[in-house]
Amino acid sequence: MGLLRAGALMVTLGLSGCATPTSTHTPGTATAIEGLEAPLTVGTPDAARGLAVIQGRDGNCLLCHAIPETGARFMGDLGPSLAGVGGRLSASELRLRLVDSLRLNPDSLMPSYYKTDGLNQVGEPWRGKTILTAQQIEDTIAYLLTLR
């Protein structure tokens, strides 16, 4: 992704707290947030790199989620099992959960992996930085979509 596009995306995320999700809203009812439609990068995501993010220290997904398909040992069960998640959620739904899980559940313990503002207790060296890059988010989504 070019620097201009990446910078514009970061500004968009930084100003609004998160890229605008698609929603189905009928006046007088609660808004159902569906997901973030637009990929964060241009090009083809790589599921193998996504698996590396999930199993590695960058994502630390196995600290909270069981992902039996990886064959890796998981550490906890704070989050739901991700077995078959690619059959339950679309790319846009997964993207929203990775980018800013607090939009779906304000009490979520899951970090907002691609959000830089509105966060609490962020150490000075990490302020203004995302946990995962846009490419890592898209690669992770590509892997999760293989889990059927």
C-alpha positions in Angstrom: 0.0 0.0 0.0 1.3 3.4 -0.9 2.3 5.8 1.9 -0.4 8.3 0.9 -3.2 5.7 1.1 -1.8 4.3 4.4 -1.5 7.8 5.8 -5.0 8.7 4.8 -6.3 5.5 6.4 -4.5 6.2 9.6 -5.9 9.8 9.7 -9.4 8.5 9.1 -9.0 6.0 11.9 -7.3 8.5 14.1 -10.1 11.1 13.7 -13.1 8.9 14.0 -11.7 6.2 16.3 -12.2 3.6 13.7 -13.1 3.4 10.0 -16.8 3.7 9.5 -18.5 0.3 9.7 -21.4 -0.7 7.5 -24.6 -0.9 9.4 -28.3 -1.7 9.1 -30.2 1.0 11.0 -33.9 1.5 11.2 -34.9 4.6 13.1 -36.1 3.7 16.6 -34.0 0.5 16.7 -30.6 -0.4 17.8 -27.9 -0.2 15.1 -26.6 -3.6 14.0 -23.0 -3.2 13.1 -22.1 -5.7 10.4 -18.5 -5.0 9.7 -15.8 -3.0 7.9 -16.3 -3.7 4.1 -13.2 -2.2 2.6 -9.9 -4.0 3.0 -7.1 -2.0 4.7 -4.6 -2.9 2.0 -4.5 -3.3 -1.8 -3.3 -6.7 -3.1 -3.9 -10.2 -2.1 -3.7 -11.2 1.5 -1.6 -14.2 2.4 -3.2 -16.8 4.7 0.1 -18.4 5.6 1.4 -15.0 6.9 -2.0 -14.7 8.8 -1.3 -18.0 10.5 2.1 -16.7 11.6 0.4 -13.6 13.1 -2.1 -15.7 14.9 0.5 -18.0 16.4 3.2 -15.3 16.9 3.7 -12.6 19.5 2.3 -9.9 17.3 -1.2 -11.2 17.5 -1.1 -13.4 20.6 -4.4 -14.9 19.6 -3.7 -18.2 21.2 -3.6 -16.5 24.6 -7.3 -16.2 24.6 -8.7 -18.3 21.7 -8.6 -22.0 20.9 -7.9 -22.5 17.2 -7.8 -26.3 16.9 -7.1 -26.2 13.2 -3.6 -24.7 13.9 -2.5 -27.7 16.0 -0.9 -25.2 18.3 -1.4 -25.2 22.1 -3.5 -22.4 23.3 -3.1 -20.7 26.6 -6.5 -19.5 27.7 -10.2 -19.5 27.1 -11.1 -15.8 27.7 -12.4 -15.6 24.1 -14.5 -18.0 22.1 -13.0 -20.8 20.1 -12.2 -19.7 16.5 -12.9 -23.2 15.2 -14.9 -22.8 12.0 -15.0 -19.0 12.3 -14.6 -18.6 8.5 -17.9 -20.3 8.0 -19.7 -18.1 10.5 -18.3 -14.6 9.8 -17.5 -12.7 6.7 -14.3 -10.8 5.9 -15.9 -7.5 6.9 -17.2 -8.9 10.2 -13.8 -10.3 11.0 -12.1 -7.0 10.0 -14.3 -5.1 12.4 -13.5 -7.5 15.3 -9.8 -7.2 14.6 -9.7 -3.4 14.0 -11.9 -2.4 16.9 -13.7 -5.1 18.9 -15.0 -2.5 21.3 -17.4 -1.3 18.6 -19.3 -4.6 19.0 -18.8 -5.0 22.7 -17.7 -2.1 24.9 -16.7 -4.6 27.6 -14.6 -6.7 25.3 -11.1 -7.7 26.6 -9.9 -8.2 23.0 -7.5 -5.5 22.0 -8.3 -3.1 19.2 -5.5 -4.2 16.9 -5.7 -1.3 14.4 -7.0 1.6 16.5 -4.9 4.4 17.9 -7.2 6.8 19.7 -9.7 6.4 22.5 -7.7 3.7 24.2 -6.9 3.5 27.9 -3.5 3.0 29.7 -1.4 2.9 26.6 2.3 3.2 27.4 4.1 6.2 26.0 6.3 4.3 23.5 3.2 2.7 21.9 0.9 5.8 21.7 -0.3 6.5 18.2 0.9 3.1 17.0 -1.3 0.1 16.0 -0.7 -3.3 17.4 -0.9 -4.9 14.0 -0.2 -3.4 10.6 -2.9 -3.2 7.9 -1.2 -6.1 6.1 -1.2 -8.2 9.2 -4.9 -7.6 9.7 -5.7 -8.6 6.1 -3.4 -11.7 6.2 -5.1 -12.8 9.5 -8.5 -12.4 8.0 -7.4 -14.5 5.0 -6.3 -17.3 7.4 -9.4 -17.1 9.5 -11.6 -17.4 6.4 -10.0 -20.8 5.7 -11.4 -22.1 9.0 -14.7 -23.6 7.9 
